[in-house]
Amino acid sequence: MDYDALSPSQKEAVDQLQALTNGGDVEVAMNVLGSVEWDVQRAVDVIFDTNPSPPLSTSLNAEGPLSHAVSLKHVEEFEVDDSEQDGLLSGRPSGRQFNRVTQPSNAVVLYIFRPLRLLIAIIAVPYTLLRAILRTLHIPLPLPAVPPSFSIAGLGLSLGGARSTMGPSSTRDPKVAAERWIQSLEEDTGCVSFSRAQPSEAEASGVASGSSAGLNRRQGDDANSRFLPDFFVGSYEVFARACAKETEPKIGCVVLVSEEHDDVATFKKTTLTDPEFVRLMHENDFVVWGGDIRDRDAWSAAQKLQATTYPFVAFIALQARRNNSGSNGPQSPVLTILSRHQGPSIPETTAPTSARALVTHLQEQLLPRVGPYLTRVRSQAAERDAVLAVAARERERERALRTEQDRAFEESARRDREKIERRRAEQEEAEETARRVAEEEQRAEAQAQREEEEKARWSEKRMAWRRYGRRALLPREPRPGEQGRGKTVRVGVRMPDGRRAVRFFGEADSLTAVYAFVDTMFIPETPEFASASDPTSPPEGEQPGEMGLLHAMEKVGKKNGEWFGFKLAMAYPRKEINWEAGKRVGDVEGLSGGQLLVELLDDPRGKQRPRASVDSRRSKGTESDEYETESD
């Protein structure tokens, strides 16, 4: 397909497509346009989208004759706006996914032009360093910037054989792209923006904020000094939302450039650095955002703003919605494109993007009409916020009142629960105390019963040993003149109940016989316990004699007085006589003719004689010193 054979409208479509896609091969552009019936919008969608959008002419015709005239003018009249631009703040994707179409390679470009670009890019590195050093030292030597296509970055983008030169760059971070573009703009113009001069304020607000007083002061110091506007560092969506805040609405200025257009360099050095234009935007608190359409975000903004020629300047702000017959009541304002300015910036008096034309447009048309409305929106938002604040305070007061009531109710319920729990605890404690008392009584009764049973068994066992001792362990008294048992010893015994007994033993008799004699005194004098029925063998099959008694004591763990239940002591001088196996009567000093007192181990009165016995003696008119004498 030959370019010269195209019609004027087709040539214009090819030129528009090349401008939108950052240049490219003419033959590829003609092939793409031919496949979509020479519709520029659909051709762009084919190059960058997987789902082509409707033709641009359809959307323009839907706007009416005035909107269709926008594409035919470089400067749009203020009365013609896009009051329903949903895409400016739409959260949905703009349809641009940047899927590129691979172009057929050209052998001449591949083998001749690229090596030349590589050589120029290598030379551009020291040139760029020299230019940066001169700018740092403030040496006024004007050196043009290296074109992006011959820079290292541009060379890297072009060296990819499968990558096309059409469409935006692959930078995905809008903030990085914005910072890179602002830095490039400062290098191209040799000017510094207020955001670079005051980084702390720029970081705090996202928009480099500089006062007009500071601008005037700097201009007073150097009449030839120029400054760039304070560009918003961030994505286009965030910038649009910053302009659309109803509490603090602002006028936004969008600057879009394309390095493929010859008018861009002049526009940067004249319009963007014009002191009056910059001061006017700062004094009216404009939010300025810009970018190169080679970046994704700037390309998306260009599609939303319908930019076709560069440089491109648009002003946006909140405006009232257009009246709809089907809607009643107040409606919230919508972000609207106030005006578009696209094309060259020279000559200064008539060019659509010249500083004088933009300043005149702002002073005479835009600010007088938009400023009062934004002030009204701001005041309405303030009133609405005040009403909402009052309502919020009222809700907070009601919530606090409900909270206080709930707290009082919970406190009352808590006290009631504590009373109930305290009563229940007291009742449970009383029941537990009664239960413990009952258990203690039961245990005491059981223990007493066990003790009684044990005592009965022990008494029965002791009674059996007493009767056995009376028969086997207590020898008969020695006869006068009897030999073999030693000298006769008279032993007197006084029982705890006052009874007295006297018995004669031989010195050779064992001390066990004396204890057995005393032990027999505890056998009741009843026919049931007559001596004739005493057992002849030890209880429980023990050995006969003293050894069996000793073994029985060891078995139950009781020795001496514990087994017998009493102890023997001489009356005067008092001397206890402990039982020992194998001990003889003659071995006990002072036993002969003495008086032995029988003291029960479980008798709480100790050595005292029972009161009944003493009283009985007194009643007979006799006094007793409680000691046995010869007369007794």
PyMOL commands that set and color helices and strands:
alter all, ss='L'
color gray80, all
select helices_A, chain A and resi 3-5+8-20+26-35+40-48+56-62+65-72+86-88+107-136+148-150+152-159+174-189+194-197+199-205+212-221+236-243+263-270+275-283+296-305+355-473+511-520+527-529+531-533+539-541+545-556+561-564+585-587+611-619
alter helices_A, ss='H'
color red, helices_A
select strands_A, chain A and resi 192-193+227-228+252-257+287-292+312-319+334-342+488-494+500-506+566-570+575-577+595-600
alter strands_A, ss='S'
color yellow, strands_A
deselect
rebuild
show_as cartoon
